[in-house]
Amino acid sequence: MSLTELTGNPRHDQLLGLIGENGYMNIEELAALLDVSTQTVRRDIRKLSEQGLVSRHHGGAGRASSVVNTAFEQREMSWTEEKKAIAQAIADYIPDGSTVFITIGTTVEQVAHALLNHNHLRIITNCLRIAHILYKNPRFEVMVPGGTLRPHNGGIIGPSATAFVAGFRADYLVTSVGAIENDGALMEFDVNEASVAKTMMAHSRNILLAADHTKYHASAAVEIGNVSQVTALFTDELPAAGLHKILKNNQVEIVKASTSD
């Protein structure tokens, strides 16, 4: 089902989609992602709040407990099943004793959970939420950089985080992206988070990309690389023919994760 058929206004639908997926977003984030002013976002939130579609908070908006929102929560739950299947496939791909970079995001958090039964992993992550999942395993060495902490996702960004990451060479990078363009471009929403991810890509022997089917149709502004750099794409649906051809031409392994068993 499309996210763009709730209000008839594409921007309002996109705003609802972002809040439906993230639970809460602040006005500045929404303005950046929607490419509009903060005043426009405030007006949109006021209007959607009056319709009972979002709940207004100081500085942002969250999910409303409404019929429309229940549909979002069900959709998010089904995506979670897909993300869990993708995460398990990635964890199965990574051998014990590896050095692993892990970026920021809900899908890669699922990978962190799936890795907990591994032995002797060295993990470098710029996400406190992921470090919090993994550090309790005494068989792991978990490292985080210094830098600026993002309140909405636990990400650590900034020049010192990028420099820290550049001091390592990882066997595997586990990352997701905001979107994959038809020409294979890997896109992110946030230029600061993209800087750390690009450095991790440059310092990894194998890049494992987690992307559920929504990433083929999403839109994001910051280019961090191309699928041609990726070792393996882990997804729940095969991409369209053009992107599939790019993957095949660059010998990118495609691992289709199944949620059915």
C-alpha positions in Angstrom: 0.0 0.0 0.0 1.3 3.5 -0.9 2.1 6.0 1.9 0.8 8.7 -0.4 -2.9 8.1 -0.3 -4.0 9.3 3.1 -4.7 13.0 2.8 -4.5 13.7 -0.9 -1.6 16.2 -0.2 1.7 14.6 -1.1 3.7 16.6 1.5 1.2 15.9 4.3 1.4 12.2 3.3 5.2 12.3 3.4 5.1 14.0 6.8 2.7 11.4 8.1 4.9 8.6 6.7 8.0 10.0 8.4 6.3 10.3 11.8 4.6 6.9 11.3 8.0 5.3 10.7 10.0 7.2 13.4 7.4 7.7 16.1 8.5 11.3 16.8 10.4 13.9 14.7 11.4 17.4 15.5 10.4 20.3 13.2 14.0 21.0 11.9 14.4 17.4 10.8 11.0 17.4 9.1 11.8 20.7 7.3 15.1 19.3 6.1 13.6 16.1 4.8 10.6 17.7 3.2 12.8 20.6 1.8 10.4 23.3 3.2 10.7 26.0 5.9 10.1 25.3 9.6 7.1 27.6 9.4 5.5 25.4 6.7 6.1 22.3 8.8 4.5 24.0 11.8 1.5 24.9 9.7 1.3 21.3 8.4 1.5 19.8 11.9 -1.2 22.2 13.2 -3.5 21.1 10.3 -2.8 17.4 10.7 -3.2 17.6 14.5 -6.6 19.2 14.0 -7.6 16.3 11.8 -6.4 13.9 14.6 -3.6 12.4 12.4 -0.6 13.5 14.5 0.0 14.7 18.0 1.7 18.0 18.5 4.6 18.3 20.8 6.8 21.3 21.7 9.3 21.4 18.8 7.9 18.5 16.9 5.2 15.9 16.3 4.5 12.3 17.1 2.1 9.6 16.2 -1.6 10.1 17.1 -3.6 7.3 18.5 -6.0 7.3 15.6 -7.4 4.8 13.0 -4.9 6.1 10.4 -2.1 5.7 12.8 -3.0 2.2 13.6 -2.5 1.4 9.9 1.0 2.9 10.2 1.8 0.9 13.2 0.7 -2.3 11.5 2.8 -1.4 8.5 5.7 -0.7 10.7 5.3 -4.0 12.4 5.3 -5.8 9.0 8.4 -3.9 8.0 10.0 -5.0 11.3 9.5 -8.6 10.4 11.2 -7.9 7.1 14.0 -6.0 8.8 14.5 -8.9 11.3 14.8 -11.4 8.4 17.3 -9.1 6.6 19.2 -8.7 9.9 19.4 -12.5 10.5 20.7 -13.0 6.9 23.5 -10.4 7.5 24.4 -11.9 10.9 24.7 -15.4 9.2 27.0 -13.9 6.6 29.5 -12.5 9.2 32.0 -15.1 10.6 33.2 -15.1 14.2 36.4 -13.2 14.8 35.6 -10.4 12.4 36.1 -6.6 12.8 32.8 -4.9 12.0 31.7 -1.3 11.4 28.0 -0.7 12.1 26.3 2.6 11.2 23.1 4.2 12.5 19.5 3.0 11.9 16.6 0.7 12.9 17.6 -2.0 10.5 21.2 -2.2 11.6 19.9 -2.2 15.2 18.2 -5.5 14.3 21.5 -6.8 13.0 23.1 -5.9 16.3 20.5 -8.1 18.1 21.1 -10.9 15.6 24.9 -10.8 16.2 24.6 -11.4 19.9 25.4 -15.2 19.6 28.6 -14.6 17.7 32.1 -14.9 19.3 35.1 -12.6 19.3 33.7 -9.7 17.3 35.4 -6.3 17.3 32.7 -3.8 16.6 33.2 -0.1 15.9 29.9 1.8 15.8 28.9 5.5 15.8 25.5 4.6 17.3 25.1 4.5 21.1 21.9 2.5 20.8 23.8 -0.3 18.9 26.7 -0.1 21.4 24.2 -0.5 24.2 22.8 -3.7 22.6 26.3 -5.2 22.1 28.6 -4.2 24.9 27.1 -6.6 27.4 28.5 -9.6 25.5 31.8 -10.3 27.1 33.1 -12.0 23.9 32.8 -8.7 22.0 35.1 -5.6 22.0 32.8 -2.7 21.3 34.3 0.8 20.5 32.5 4.1 19.9 34.0 7.4 18.8 33.8 10.7 20.5 31.7 13.4 18.8 28.3 15.0 18.9 25.3 12.9 20.0 22.1 13.0 18.0 19.1 12.8 20.4 16.7 11.2 17.9 18.7 8.1 17.0 21.7 7.9 19.3 24.1 8.6 16.4 27.6 10.1 17.1 28.7 12.5 14.4 31.4 15.2 13.7 35.0 15.4 12.6 36.4 13.5 15.6 33.9 10.6 14.9 35.0 10.5 11.3 38.7 10.6 12.2 38.3 7.8 14.8 36.6 5.5 12.2 39.4 6.3 9.7 41.9 4.7 12.1 40.5 1.2 11.5 40.1 -1.2 8.6 37.1 -3.5 9.1 36.4 -6.9 7.6 32.7 -5.9 7.2 30.6 -2.8 7.2 26.9 -3.2 8.1 24.9 -0.3 6.8 21.5 0.8 5.6 20.7 3.8 3.5 17.8 6.3 3.2 17.3 5.4 -0.5 18.7 3.5 -3.5 18.3 5.4 -6.8 17.6 3.6 -10.1 21.2 4.4 -11.2 22.6 2.7 -8.1 23.4 5.8 -6.1 23.2 5.2 -2.3 21.5 8.2 -0.6 21.2 9.4 2.9 19.1 12.1 4.6 21.7 13.7 6.9 25.0 15.1 5.6 26.7 14.7 9.0 25.8 11.1 9.4 26.7 10.5 5.7 30.3 11.7 6.4 30.9 8.9 8.9 29.2 6.3 6.7 31.4 7.3 3.7 34.5 6.9 5.8 33.4 3.5 7.0 32.8 2.5 3.4 36.3 3.6 2.4 37.8 1.5 5.2 35.9 -1.7 4.8 36.9 -4.9 2.9 33.3 -5.9 2.5 30.2 -3.7 2.5 26.9 -5.4 3.5 23.9 -3.3 2.6 20.6 -3.8 4.4 17.7 -2.4 2.3 14.0 -3.4 2.6 11.8 -2.8 -0.5 10.8 0.7 0.7 14.4 2.0 -0.1 13.9 1.5 -3.8 11.1 4.1 -3.8 12.3 6.5 -1.1 14.0 9.8 -1.8 17.0 11.3 0.1 19.4 14.1 -0.7 23.0 13.2 0.2 24.9 10.7 -2.0 27.3 8.5 0.0 28.3 6.0 -2.7 27.0 3.5 -5.3 25.8 -0.1 -5.1 28.8 -1.0 -7.3 30.9 -0.7 -4.1 28.8 -3.1 -2.2 29.7 -6.8 -1.6 26.2 -8.0 -0.9 22.7 -6.5 -0.8 20.3 -8.0 1.7 16.7 -7.2 0.9 13.2 -8.6 1.1 12.3 -7.9 -2.5 14.4 -8.0 -5.7 15.0 -4.6 -7.2 13.6 -3.4 -10.5 15.3 -4.6 -13.7 17.6 -1.6 -14.2 19.0 -1.6 -10.7 19.2 -5.4 -10.8 21.3 -5.2 -13.9 23.8 -2.8 -12.2 24.1 -5.1 -9.3 24.7 -8.1 -11.6 27.2 -6.2 -13.7 29.2 -5.3 -10.6 29.1 -8.9 -9.1 27.1 -7.7 -6.1 25.6 -10.7 -4.3 21.9 -10.3 -3.8 20.6 -12.1 -0.7 16.7 -12.2 -0.5 15.7 -12.7 3.1 12.6 -14.7 3.7 10.0 -13.8 6.4 7.9 -16.9 5.7 9.6 -19.5 7.9 
